[in-house]
Amino acid sequence: MRLKLLALNSAALAASVSAASLLPPLYQKIPTGAIKPAGWALNQAQIQADGLAGNLRNFDSYVNGSIWIEGGSIEYSEMHESAPYWFNGMVSLAFQLQDQRIMGQVRDFLDWTLDHQGEDGWIGPEPLVANATLPRLLWPRYLVLMGLIQYAEADPTQTTRILDAMHSFLSLVHTVFQTNQQGDPSLGFQFDYQYVRWEELVYSLQWLVDTDPRDKEDELIETMQLARNAGFSWKNDWFTPEIFPKEADTTFSMQTHGVNTGEALKSEALAFRFTGDPTDKQNTFDRIDMLYQYHGRASGTFSADEHYAGLNPSRGTELCAVVEQIFSLALIYQMFGNNSVADRVEKIAYNALPAGILPDWTAHQYDQQVNQIWAQVMDPPPWGDNGPNSNVFGFEPNYPCCTVNHPQAYPKFWSHSFFADPSNNAVIHAFLGPFSFTSTLANANKVQVSVDTLYPFGGALTYTISATKPFSFKIRVPTFAQNNAASTISINGARATALTTDAMSLHTVNVNAGKTVLNVNLHQPLEVEVRTGGAVAITRGALNFAVEISHNTTVAPGLRSAQALVDVVRLYPNVTPSFITPFDNHTHDNTLLPTSDWSLAIDPSTIVVSDKSATTNAIPYYAWAPGSSPVTMTATACLIEWGLTLGTASAPPVSPNTCIGEHFQVNLVPFAAAKLRLGEIPVMSVKK
């Protein structure tokens, strides 16, 4: 076996591309498990393990009762994706925490799946109806493959077994595409989703070429080409100035679907590896520009309350779309190294992602809003194509997909926080935060890196590095911190000097053998961005800030998705009754109603920043809870005329706005810490 993975047991980061016809990414991924969260991020990982994500296998019937699980008998739709989503999300978390309970759960899934692999290589359950005329559905297997990749990287005792299974299955997949047996959108919505999500398969094929191709490079690369050719062309038929929708969508197609778009962001970046076509690279950045120009949010994400929702900050963004953006953009950064992409990865991970989940990670929204004046049932719903419960913090507030898919976000973000730079055998800290990294570089150089930081809640980062031999260590400097003398680095206690960046926005330190301590301080300027109608979004460093609306919370039993329950009964008439109860007695729905005024405007010139990060030793356990951040702001505000549309705040009235009554002070806190908030804030008229 010719193993080319960077370091399945974290033993070697330097690796060459296995096939000359597959271009290497600019940077190489560090194997799953070599990077672990630390500090407040470690707390966050444990919160996720103790919360909804870490307990789905125990009580969620779409996971523990899935047809992918021993003894299971249902799935929430013909997509057969619930347990695969769960597996893809939980492998990294299990190994990052070394959590024996979750490691046992993902191992059970692994064993059952591989022990029951078909003689022809097929992975997972067969089609729902015996002798059905529909072809086998490939889509959910793309998710399983991504979980298998993480497992193979994290546990060398299972590597060969997983590689054998992947080769067997992907040879079958090659035959499926070669003989045009993959199905097409006319056969049902599940094949329509498969049609637009081909890049998820290409990712796993490329990993296998890089890792252990077994002299089958030609077949694996041909499978990539066949999958792309058989799938939807995001490049030619969507992300063009002539076709791409520039306003909120009302057609509700597979292409306007937020999750499909979040996954498709990376499609041509992956294709570039086997085409070498510079227009694939260019289209990757063109689509990023288009998407966030016409549908972007100050919290980093784009709007899609199932489908594109334009720039109105009262429209929503589905949590699954947030999750998929983080992974896709991380891969784009790995491929091309553009600093603006990494900036956006951090912004989504530190704003939009935690905004849609309660601080204890026990309940989530399906749709979050930038201007979120309550989280309650709204009927008729203000969304494009989602139900009235969509912004309640609950178990299945609209559909079960986000319940089983949200766990992948932070673990994959953490596992991509460092990369290897093969050009000079360097290590890059790309996505900043508190982490530890342990591996062996080329020439048997044993390296350990620990990062002690409150980031993004503060701009100071302390790196403690040990190495047996010299090497280059690179720190990505966010755009906001560049070209400012206040962004500094000190090496082993020496006088601090200004950070200097190369063309890739990296500051390089030549680390000697032994112990090295780096003290980095990033300047975090206050930025006021003018948004639709003259409203403003407030950002400092990687954190977006919002006016905090105080609220009370009402708790009710966790309501399950009625749509999914109807589908389960339709698909499985003899379903076990306990699998389809209308409520889940392990979880709760949380309705949040305001107790302070929300119809207000601010004077941005009066913003005062309170930054206590320099005297804060640690972030409280629940980092995204109210009051946890050492950085807050105040501003002068007043009430204005601002009404409702479809049961939620109307688009912000055009600024400047006439005040009603006296001025008062409002608090601005990190976006994700304000579960009710104004994130795009009207501006008050100020007499000069």
C-alpha positions in Angstrom: 0.0 0.0 0.0 1.4 3.4 -1.1 0.2 5.7 1.7 0.5 9.4 0.8 -1.6 11.0 3.5 0.1 13.8 5.3 0.2 11.9 8.6 -2.5 9.5 9.4 -0.8 9.1 12.8 0.5 12.7 12.7 3.9 11.4 11.8 4.7 13.2 8.6 3.4 16.4 7.1 5.4 16.6 3.9 3.7 14.7 1.1 3.8 14.9 -2.6 0.9 14.8 -4.9 0.3 11.3 -6.1 -0.7 12.0 -9.6 0.9 14.6 -11.9 -2.5 15.2 -13.4 -4.0 16.3 -10.1 -2.7 19.7 -9.1 -1.8 20.1 -5.4 -3.6 22.6 -3.2 -1.4 25.5 -2.1 -1.5 24.2 1.5 -1.9 20.7 2.9 -4.4 19.7 5.4 -3.3 18.5 8.8 -4.8 15.1 9.7 -7.8 15.0 11.9 -6.9 14.7 15.6 -3.5 16.4 15.3 -5.2 19.8 16.0 -7.3 20.1 19.2 -9.3 23.0 20.6 -7.9 24.6 23.8 -9.0 27.3 26.2 -12.5 28.6 25.5 -12.7 26.5 22.3 -12.1 23.3 24.4 -15.0 24.4 26.6 -17.0 24.9 23.5 -16.2 21.4 22.3 -17.2 19.9 25.6 -20.4 21.9 25.5 -21.2 20.5 22.1 -20.5 17.0 23.3 -22.8 17.5 26.3 -25.4 19.2 24.3 -27.7 18.3 21.5 -25.0 17.2 19.1 -23.3 14.8 21.5 -26.6 13.1 22.5 -28.3 12.6 19.2 -27.2 9.0 19.0 -28.9 8.4 22.4 -32.4 9.7 21.6 -32.9 11.1 18.1 -34.9 8.5 16.2 -33.5 9.8 12.9 -30.0 8.7 14.2 -30.5 5.8 16.6 -33.4 4.5 14.5 -31.8 5.2 11.1 -31.6 2.5 8.5 -27.8 3.1 8.7 -27.7 1.9 12.3 -27.9 -1.7 13.5 -31.5 -2.4 14.2 -32.7 0.9 12.6 -35.7 1.1 10.3 -36.4 4.7 9.3 -35.0 7.9 7.7 -36.7 11.3 7.6 -36.8 11.3 3.8 -35.8 9.6 0.6 -32.4 11.3 1.0 -31.3 8.7 3.6 -29.0 11.3 5.0 -29.7 11.7 8.8 -27.2 9.2 10.2 -24.6 10.0 7.5 -24.8 13.7 8.5 -24.4 12.8 12.1 -21.4 10.5 11.4 -19.7 13.2 9.3 -20.1 15.7 12.1 -19.2 13.6 15.1 -15.9 11.9 14.1 -13.7 14.9 14.5 -15.3 16.0 17.7 -14.9 12.5 19.2 -11.1 12.4 18.5 -10.5 16.1 19.3 -11.9 15.5 22.8 -10.8 11.9 23.0 -14.4 11.3 24.3 -14.7 7.6 24.8 -18.5 7.7 24.7 -18.7 9.4 21.3 -15.7 7.5 20.0 -17.6 4.3 20.8 -20.7 5.6 18.9 -18.8 6.5 15.7 -16.9 3.3 16.0 -20.1 1.4 16.1 -21.3 3.2 13.0 -18.0 2.5 11.3 -18.0 -1.2 12.1 -21.7 -1.8 11.1 -21.2 0.1 7.8 -17.9 -1.6 6.8 -18.9 -5.1 8.1 -22.0 -4.9 5.9 -20.4 -3.6 2.8 -21.8 -5.3 -0.3 -19.7 -7.7 -2.4 -19.8 -5.2 -5.2 -18.5 -2.4 -2.9 -21.8 -0.8 -2.1 -21.9 1.0 1.2 -25.0 1.4 3.3 -28.6 0.3 2.9 -30.1 -0.6 -0.4 -33.0 1.3 -2.0 -36.1 1.5 0.1 -38.3 -0.7 -2.1 -36.9 -4.1 -3.1 -36.6 -4.5 -6.9 -37.3 -0.8 -7.3 -36.9 0.8 -10.7 -35.0 3.7 -9.2 -31.2 3.5 -9.3 -29.2 3.4 -6.1 -28.8 6.8 -4.5 -25.2 7.9 -4.2 -25.8 11.2 -2.3 -25.8 10.1 1.4 -22.6 8.0 0.8 -20.8 11.3 0.0 -21.3 12.2 3.6 -20.2 8.8 4.9 -17.1 9.1 2.8 -16.2 12.4 4.5 -16.7 10.8 7.9 -14.5 7.8 6.8 -11.8 10.2 5.8 -11.7 11.9 9.2 -11.7 8.5 10.9 -8.8 7.2 8.7 -6.8 10.2 9.6 -7.5 10.1 13.3 -7.2 6.4 14.0 -4.3 4.5 12.3 -5.6 1.2 13.5 -8.6 1.6 11.1 -6.8 3.2 8.2 -6.2 0.3 6.0 -9.7 -1.1 6.5 -11.3 2.2 5.6 -9.1 2.7 2.6 -10.0 -0.8 1.3 -13.7 0.0 1.7 -13.4 3.3 0.0 -11.5 1.8 -3.0 -14.1 -0.9 -3.4 -17.0 1.5 -3.2 -15.4 4.2 -5.5 -14.6 1.6 -8.1 -18.3 0.9 -8.2 -19.1 4.6 -8.3 -16.8 4.9 -11.3 -18.8 2.2 -13.1 -22.1 3.9 -12.1 -21.1 7.2 -13.8 -19.3 5.5 -16.7 -22.5 3.6 -17.5 -24.8 6.6 -16.7 -26.6 4.8 -13.9 -26.4 7.6 -11.3 -30.0 8.8 -11.9 -31.1 12.3 -12.8 -33.4 15.0 -11.4 -36.5 13.6 -13.2 -36.4 10.6 -10.9 -37.2 12.5 -7.7 -36.0 15.3 -5.5 -33.3 13.1 -3.9 -31.6 12.7 -7.3 -32.1 16.5 -7.9 -30.0 17.2 -4.8 -27.4 14.6 -5.9 -27.2 16.3 -9.2 -26.2 19.7 -7.7 -23.9 18.3 -5.0 -21.3 16.4 -7.0 -18.4 18.4 -5.5 -18.9 16.5 -2.2 -17.9 13.3 -4.0 -15.0 14.9 -5.8 -13.6 16.0 -2.4 -13.3 12.4 -1.2 -12.0 11.1 -4.6 -9.2 13.7 -4.4 -8.4 12.7 -0.8 -7.9 9.1 -1.9 -5.6 10.2 -4.8 -3.5 12.2 -2.4 -3.5 9.4 0.2 -3.5 5.9 -1.2 -4.3 5.7 -4.9 -3.0 2.2 -5.4 -2.1 2.9 -9.0 -5.7 3.9 -9.8 -5.2 7.6 -10.3 -6.6 7.5 -13.8 -9.8 5.9 -12.7 -10.3 8.1 -9.7 -9.7 11.3 -11.6 -11.9 10.1 -14.4 -14.6 9.6 -11.8 -14.2 13.2 -10.7 -14.6 14.3 -14.3 -17.6 12.1 -14.9 -19.3 13.3 -11.7 -18.8 16.9 -12.7 -20.0 16.4 -16.2 -23.1 14.5 -15.1 -23.9 17.2 -12.5 -25.1 20.8 -12.6 -22.6 23.3 -13.9 -22.4 25.9 -11.2 -19.7 27.6 -13.2 -21.5 28.0 -16.5 -25.2 27.9 -15.7 -25.4 29.8 -12.4 -22.5 31.9 -11.1 -22.4 34.3 -14.1 -23.4 38.0 -14.0 -26.2 37.3 -16.5 -27.8 34.4 -14.6 -27.1 34.9 -10.9 -30.1 36.4 -9.0 -29.4 39.8 -7.5 -32.5 40.0 -5.3 -34.5 37.7 -3.0 -35.6 34.6 -4.9 -39.2 33.6 -5.5 -38.6 30.6 -7.8 -37.3 28.2 -5.2 -35.0 26.1 -7.4 -32.2 23.7 -6.5 -29.8 26.5 -7.5 -31.3 29.1 -5.2 -31.2 26.7 -2.3 -28.9 28.0 0.5 -27.4 24.7 1.5 -26.7 23.6 -2.1 -25.0 27.0 -2.6 -23.0 26.6 0.6 -21.7 23.3 -0.6 -21.2 24.5 -4.2 -18.9 27.4 -3.3 -16.0 24.9 -3.5 -17.0 23.0 -6.6 -14.7 24.8 -9.1 -11.9 25.1 -6.6 -11.9 21.3 -6.4 -12.3 21.0 -10.2 -9.3 23.2 -10.7 -7.1 20.4 -9.4 -8.0 18.1 -12.3 -8.6 20.8 -15.0 -5.9 23.3 -14.3 -8.3 25.7 -16.0 -7.7 29.3 -14.7 -11.3 30.1 -15.3 -12.3 27.6 -12.6 -10.2 29.5 -10.1 -11.5 32.8 -11.3 -15.1 31.7 -11.1 -14.5 30.6 -7.5 -13.8 34.2 -6.5 -16.4 35.6 -8.8 -19.1 33.5 -7.1 -17.9 34.6 -3.7 -18.1 38.2 -4.8 -21.6 37.8 -6.3 -23.1 35.8 -3.5 -22.1 38.1 -0.7 -22.7 41.3 -2.6 -26.3 40.5 -3.3 -27.2 38.3 -0.4 -24.5 38.9 2.2 -24.7 39.6 5.9 -22.4 41.5 8.2 -22.2 38.3 10.3 -20.2 36.8 7.4 -22.9 34.5 6.0 -25.3 34.9 3.1 -29.1 35.0 3.5 -31.2 32.0 2.6 -34.3 31.1 4.5 -34.2 27.9 2.4 -33.6 30.1 -0.7 -31.7 33.3 -1.4 -33.2 36.1 0.6 -31.5 39.3 -0.6 -30.2 42.0 1.7 -33.2 42.6 4.0 -31.8 41.9 7.5 -35.1 40.5 8.7 -35.0 37.6 6.3 -33.3 34.5 7.5 -30.3 32.2 7.0 -30.6 28.5 7.5 -28.1 27.0 10.0 -27.1 24.2 7.5 -26.1 26.9 5.0 -23.9 28.5 7.7 -22.3 25.1 8.5 -21.6 24.3 4.8 -20.0 27.7 4.1 -17.4 27.2 6.8 -16.2 23.9 5.3 -16.3 25.1 1.7 -14.5 28.3 2.3 -11.9 26.6 4.4 -11.2 24.3 1.4 -11.0 27.3 -0.9 -8.5 28.9 1.4 -6.5 25.7 1.5 -6.5 25.6 -2.3 -5.6 29.2 -3.1 -4.6 31.0 0.1 -6.6 34.2 -0.3 -6.7 36.1 3.0 -10.2 37.5 2.4 -11.6 34.0 2.3 -9.9 33.1 5.6 -11.3 36.4 7.1 -14.8 35.2 6.1 -14.3 31.7 7.5 -13.5 33.3 10.9 -16.3 35.8 10.7 -18.9 33.1 10.0 -17.5 30.8 12.7 -17.4 33.5 15.3 -20.7 35.2 14.5 -23.3 33.5 12.4 -22.7 30.0 13.6 -23.0 30.5 17.4 -25.8 33.1 16.8 -28.2 30.3 15.7 -27.6 28.0 18.7 -28.2 28.5 22.4 -25.0 29.0 24.5 -25.4 25.5 26.0 -25.8 24.0 22.5 -29.1 22.3 23.5 -31.3 24.0 20.9 -30.9 25.7 17.6 -32.8 27.8 15.1 -33.5 26.7 11.6 -33.4 30.4 10.4 -31.5 33.2 12.2 -32.0 36.9 11.5 -29.6 39.8 11.6 -32.4 41.9 13.0 -34.1 39.4 15.3 -36.6 41.1 17.6 -38.1 37.9 18.8 -37.8 34.1 18.4 -41.3 32.8 18.2 -43.8 31.1 16.0 -44.7 33.6 13.2 -47.6 32.6 11.0 -47.7 33.6 8.2 -43.9 33.1 8.2 -41.7 35.9 7.0 -39.4 33.5 5.2 -39.2 32.6 1.5 -40.0 28.9 1.9 -39.8 27.9 5.5 -42.3 27.2 8.3 -43.6 29.4 11.1 -41.4 27.8 13.8 -38.2 28.4 11.9 -36.5 30.9 14.3 -37.6 29.2 17.5 -34.6 27.8 19.4 -35.6 24.1 19.4 -35.0 20.5 18.5 -36.5 20.4 14.9 -37.8 24.0 14.4 -38.5 23.4 10.8 -36.9 20.3 9.4 -34.5 17.7 10.9 -31.5 18.3 8.6 -30.0 21.1 10.7 -30.4 19.0 13.9 -28.1 16.3 12.4 -25.8 18.5 10.3 -24.9 21.3 12.7 -22.4 19.2 14.7 -19.8 19.3 11.9 -19.2 23.1 11.9 -16.8 23.8 14.8 -14.9 20.5 14.7 -14.1 20.9 11.0 -13.3 24.6 11.6 -10.8 23.6 14.3 -9.3 20.7 12.3 -8.6 23.2 9.5 -7.1 25.9 11.7 -3.5 24.9 10.8 -2.1 23.9 7.5 1.2 22.7 6.2 3.0 24.8 3.5 5.0 22.3 1.4 6.9 25.0 -0.3 9.3 25.3 2.6 8.0 22.7 5.1 6.3 25.4 7.2 3.3 25.2 9.5 0.6 27.9 9.1 -1.8 29.1 11.7 -4.6 30.1 9.4 -7.9 30.4 11.4 -7.0 32.1 14.7 -8.1 30.9 18.1 -7.0 28.8 21.1 -5.7 25.5 19.8 -2.9 22.9 20.2 -1.1 21.2 17.4 1.2 18.2 17.6 2.9 16.4 14.7 6.2 15.3 13.1 7.4 17.3 10.2 9.9 16.3 7.5 13.3 15.2 8.7 11.7 13.7 11.9 11.2 17.2 13.4 8.8 16.7 16.3 6.8 19.9 16.8 4.2 21.0 19.3 2.4 24.3 19.2 0.0 25.6 21.8 -2.0 28.9 21.4 -3.2 30.7 24.5 -5.7 33.4 23.5 -9.1 34.8 24.1 -9.4 35.5 20.3 -11.7 36.6 18.8 -12.6 38.2 22.2 -9.2 39.8 22.4 -6.2 40.5 20.1 -3.4 38.9 22.1 -2.1 35.4 21.2 0.7 33.6 23.0 2.4 30.8 21.0 4.5 28.2 22.9 6.4 26.1 20.3 8.7 23.2 20.9 10.7 21.6 18.1 13.5 19.2 17.8 14.8 21.0 14.7 14.5 24.4 13.2 11.4 25.2 11.0 9.3 28.0 9.6 6.1 29.0 11.5 3.7 31.3 9.8 0.8 33.2 11.3 -2.0 34.5 9.1 -2.6 38.2 9.8 -6.3 39.1 9.3 -6.9 42.0 6.9 -8.2 44.2 9.7 -4.9 43.9 11.6 -2.5 44.7 8.7 -0.6 47.8 8.0 -0.8 49.1 11.6 2.1 49.5 14.0 -0.2 48.3 16.8 -0.1 44.8 15.4 3.1 43.4 16.8 5.1 40.3 17.6 7.7 39.6 20.3 10.0 36.5 20.2 11.2 35.0 23.4 10.6 38.2 25.3 12.5 40.5 23.0 11.3 44.0 22.0 8.0 43.8 20.1 8.2 44.7 16.4 5.5 45.3 13.8 4.0 42.3 12.1 5.1 42.2 8.4 3.2 40.1 5.9 4.1 38.6 2.6 1.8 38.4 -0.5 -0.3 35.7 1.2 -0.8 37.8 4.4 1.5 35.5 6.4 4.1 36.6 9.0 6.9 34.1 9.1 9.0 33.3 12.1 12.1 31.1 11.8 11.8 28.8 14.8 14.9 27.3 16.3 15.2 23.9 17.9 14.0 23.9 21.5 11.3 26.2 23.0 10.1 29.4 21.4 7.5 31.8 22.8 5.8 34.2 20.5 3.6 37.1 21.8 1.4 38.4 19.1 -0.9 41.4 19.4 -3.4 42.2 16.7 -4.9 45.6 16.3 -8.7 45.4 16.2 -10.1 48.6 14.8 -13.7 49.6 15.1 -15.4 49.5 11.7 -18.8 50.9 10.7 -20.2 49.4 7.5 -23.1 51.2 5.8 -25.7 48.6 4.8 -29.1 48.7 3.1 -31.0 52.0 3.6 -28.1 53.6 5.4 -28.3 51.2 8.4 -24.9 50.4 9.9 -23.2 47.2 11.0 -20.6 47.4 13.7 -17.5 45.2 13.6 -14.3 45.1 15.7 -11.7 42.5 14.6 -13.4 39.2 13.7 -16.5 40.0 15.8 -19.7 41.6 14.6 -21.5 43.6 17.3 -25.3 44.1 17.7 -27.6 46.1 19.9 -28.7 43.8 22.6 -32.5 43.4 23.1 -33.3 42.1 26.6 -35.8 39.3 26.7 -37.6 36.6 28.6 -37.7 32.9 27.7 -40.6 30.5 27.6 -39.8 26.8 27.5 -42.0 24.1 25.9 -41.5 20.5 24.9 -39.3 20.0 21.9 -41.7 20.0 18.9 -40.7 17.7 16.0 -40.9 18.6 12.3 -44.5 17.7 11.2 -43.3 17.6 7.6 -40.7 15.0 8.4 -43.1 12.9 10.5 -45.6 12.8 7.6 -42.9 11.6 5.3 -41.7 8.9 7.7 -45.2 7.5 7.9 -45.6 7.6 4.2 -42.2 5.9 3.6 -42.5 3.4 6.5 -46.2 2.6 7.2 -45.2 0.1 9.9 -42.9 2.5 11.7 -42.3 1.9 15.4 -44.7 4.4 17.2 -42.0 5.7 19.6 -40.0 6.9 16.5 -42.8 9.3 15.5 -44.0 11.1 18.6 -44.9 14.7 17.9 -42.7 16.0 20.8 -39.2 15.0 21.9 -39.1 14.7 25.7 -35.3 15.1 25.9 -35.3 18.6 24.5 -37.1 22.0 24.7 -38.3 24.7 22.4 -37.3 28.2 23.6 -39.5 31.2 22.7 -37.7 34.5 23.3 -39.8 37.7 23.6 -38.3 41.2 24.0 -38.6 43.1 27.3 -36.8 46.3 25.9 -37.6 48.5 23.0 -36.2 47.4 19.6 -37.5 50.2 17.3 -34.5 52.4 17.7 -31.6 54.1 15.9 -28.1 55.0 17.1 -25.6 57.7 16.5 -22.5 55.7 15.4 -20.2 58.6 16.3 -21.0 58.0 20.0 -19.9 54.4 20.1 -17.5 53.7 23.1 -15.6 50.5 23.2 -15.0 48.8 26.6 -12.2 46.2 26.2 -11.3 44.3 29.3 -9.5 41.5 27.4 -6.1 42.5 28.7 -7.1 41.9 32.3 -9.3 38.8 31.6 -7.7 35.5 32.2 -10.3 33.3 30.7 -13.6 33.4 28.9 -16.5 32.1 31.0 -17.5 28.5 30.2 -20.4 29.5 28.0 -18.5 31.8 25.7 -21.6 32.9 23.8 -23.8 33.6 26.8 -24.8 37.2 27.7 -22.1 38.9 29.7 -19.3 36.5 28.8 -17.5 38.8 26.4 -14.7 41.1 27.8 -15.4 43.4 24.9 -18.7 45.4 24.8 -19.8 48.8 23.4 -22.3 51.5 24.2 -23.9 54.1 21.9 -26.4 56.9 22.1 -29.8 55.8 20.7 -33.4 57.0 20.4 -36.7 55.5 19.5 -37.9 55.9 15.9 -40.9 55.0 13.8 -40.3 51.4 12.7 -43.0 48.8 12.2 -43.6 45.2 11.4 -44.0 43.2 8.1 -45.2 39.6 8.2 -44.9 39.5 12.0 -41.2 40.6 12.2 -39.3 43.8 12.0 -39.6 45.6 8.6 -36.5 46.4 6.7 -34.7 49.2 8.5 -36.3 52.6 7.8 -34.0 54.7 5.6 -31.5 56.6 7.6 -31.2 59.2 9.0 -34.2 58.8 11.2 -36.1 61.3 13.3 -36.0 60.6 17.0 -39.1 60.1 19.1 -38.4 61.3 22.7 -35.2 61.5 24.6 -31.8 60.0 23.9 -30.6 57.0 25.9 -27.8 54.5 26.0 -27.8 51.0 24.4 -25.4 48.2 24.8 -23.7 46.5 21.8 -22.4 43.0 22.4 -20.9 40.3 20.2 -23.5 39.3 17.6 -23.8 35.7 18.7 -24.3 36.6 22.3 -27.4 38.7 21.6 -30.1 36.2 20.8 -32.4 39.1 20.2 -30.7 41.9 18.5 -30.3 44.6 15.9 -27.3 43.8 13.7 -28.1 46.3 11.0 -29.0 49.4 13.0 -30.8 52.5 11.6 -28.9 55.8 12.2 -30.6 58.6 14.0 -30.7 62.2 12.8 -28.2 64.3 14.6 -28.5 68.1 14.9 -25.3 69.9 14.1 
